[in-house]
Amino acid sequence: MGSGLFGESMKGSTLRITLFIVVLAAIFLPSIARSSGLWVYEIYRIQEQLGGDKLTHFLAGGALQMATLILLSKIKGLRRIFLACLIANLLVLGEEVSQYFIPSRHFEWSDLGWTFLGTATACVIAGFLAFLKKPEGGESENSRNSIALKDG
């Protein structure tokens, strides 16, 4: 099998990239459509069903953060979480600030804050899960398995 973008099989790499693109599309296409005057009523209805504008921003930020973390899954440790936070927050910042320059849209600090809160929450959850997954004593699972094989 060939080597993919991140050094693993093409299938794994393709699945992560596809997930990231689907999440980006789910988040940014409604914004682009609304800016163009398309499906405005439908988008507002979906937003209300998800719990309103601010909760939608929070959920979108979290979803984008998780998709970015999955995309970068071959990078290990806190570097992965930091890089994913940076990428997700730059995408969010670009999208929200662009609304300032689009006549049919308006920029709100609260939207930016709720989206950043969503990305930050996802970062904290990912960090906590990484902490829980880390073996005791700093040993890797492979080194513990090799010690167990030597003993047994």
Buried (B, 14 or more C-beta within 10 A) or exposed (E): EEEBEBEBEEEBBEEBBEBBEEBBEEBBEBBEBBBEEEBBEEBEEEBEEEEEBBBBBBBBBBBBBBBBBBBBBBBEEEEBBEBBBEBBBEBBEEBBEBBEEBEEBEEBEEBBBBBBBBBBBBBEBBBEEBEEEEEEEEEEEEEEEEEEEEEE
